């Protein structure tokens, strides 16, 4: 039996494109959100990657300005980002829609609403 894989913009398997959405954090999330027009699975992962890692990036910048507590918070944000990055890439590769609390649910609702060009 020949299993048909859903169409993606680069012609790769949707799980590979979803994994690539996380490869460079919010940057690849934005790239795939702009490129992928049809595949909702890839668009979900692109949007979740964009919002998650952009939020962590800005959070890390902002807490850096807080004396004493800021550097400690930045030390925590790094490992949290790494664990999330690895987990989300792994789940995307398995073809799973791993929704993070709040962000994942929001991204799932927005996938069909956000259309570029």
For each residue, the residues with C-beta under 8 A, 3 or more apart:
1:
2:
3:
4:
5: 13 14
6: 14 39 41
7: 38 39
8: 11 12 13 14 17 36 38 39 42
9: 17 35 36 37 38 39 42
10: 17 35
11: 8
12: 8 16 17 20
13: 5 8 16 17
14: 5 6 8 17 18 39 41 42 95
15: 18 19 92 93 94 95
16: 12 13 19 20 93
17: 8 9 10 12 13 14 20 21 32 36 39 42
18: 14 15 21 22 41 42 44 45 46 92 93 95
19: 15 16 22 23 45 89 92 93
20: 12 16 17 23 28 32
21: 17 18 28 29 32 42 45 46 48 49 92
22: 18 19 25 28 29 45 49 53 85 88 89 92
23: 19 20 28 89
24: 27 28
25: 22 28 29 49 53 54 57 81 85
26: 29 30 49 50 51 52 53 54 57
27: 24 30 31
28: 20 21 22 23 24 25 31 32 46 49
29: 21 22 25 26 32 33 45 46 47 48 49 50 51 52 53 54
30: 26 27 33 34 46 50
31: 27 28 34 35 46
32: 17 20 21 28 29 35 36 42 43 45 46 49
33: 29 30 36 43 46 47 50 114 116
34: 30 31 116 117
35: 9 10 31 32
36: 8 9 17 32 33 39 42 43 46
37: 9 115
38: 7 8 9
39: 6 7 8 9 14 17 36 42 43
40: 43 44 111 112
41: 6 14 18 44 45 95 97
42: 8 9 14 17 18 21 32 36 39 45 46
43: 32 33 36 39 40 46 47 111 114
44: 18 40 41 47 48 97 107 108 111
45: 18 19 21 22 29 32 41 42 48 49 88 92 97
46: 18 21 28 29 30 31 32 33 36 42 43 49 50
47: 29 33 43 44 50 51 107 110 111 114
48: 21 29 44 45 51 52 88 99 100 103 104 107
49: 21 22 25 26 28 29 32 45 46 52 53 88
50: 26 29 30 33 46 47 53 54
51: 26 29 47 48 54 55 103 106 107
52: 26 29 48 49 55 56 84 88 100 103
53: 22 25 26 29 49 50 56 57 81 85
54: 25 26 29 50 51 57 58
55: 51 52 58 59 103
56: 52 53 59 60 77 80 81 84
57: 25 26 53 54 60 61
58: 54 55 61 62
59: 55 56 62 63 77
60: 56 57 63 64 74 77 78
61: 57 58 64 65
62: 58 59 65 66
63: 59 60 66 69 70 73 74 77
64: 60 61 70 71 74
65: 61 62 70
66: 62 63 69 70 73
67: 70
68: 71 72
69: 63 66 72 73
70: 63 64 65 66 67 73 74
71: 64 68 74 75
72: 68 69 75 76
73: 63 66 69 70 76 77
74: 60 63 64 70 71 77 78
75: 71 72 78 79
76: 72 73 79 80
77: 56 59 60 63 73 74 80 81
78: 60 74 75 81 82
79: 75 76 82 83
80: 56 76 77 83 84
81: 25 53 56 77 78 84 85
82: 78 79 85 86
83: 79 80 86 87
84: 52 56 80 81 87 88 100
85: 22 25 53 81 82 88 89
86: 82 83 89 90
87: 83 84 90 91 98
88: 22 45 48 49 52 84 85 91 92 98 100
89: 19 22 23 85 86 92 93
90: 86 87 93 94
91: 87 88 94 96 97 98
92: 15 18 19 21 22 45 88 89 95 96 98
93: 15 16 18 19 89 90
94: 15 90 91
95: 14 15 18 41 92
96: 91 92
97: 41 44 45 91 104 108
98: 87 88 91 92 104
99: 48 103 104 105 107 108
100: 48 52 84 88 103 104
101: 104 105
102: 105 106
103: 48 51 52 55 99 100 106 107
104: 48 97 98 99 100 101 107 108
105: 99 101 102 108 109
106: 51 102 103 109 110
107: 44 47 48 51 99 103 104 110 111
108: 44 97 99 104 105 111
109: 105 106 113
110: 47 106 107 113 114
111: 40 43 44 47 107 108 114
112: 40
113: 109 110
114: 33 43 47 110 111
115: 37
116: 33 34
117: 34
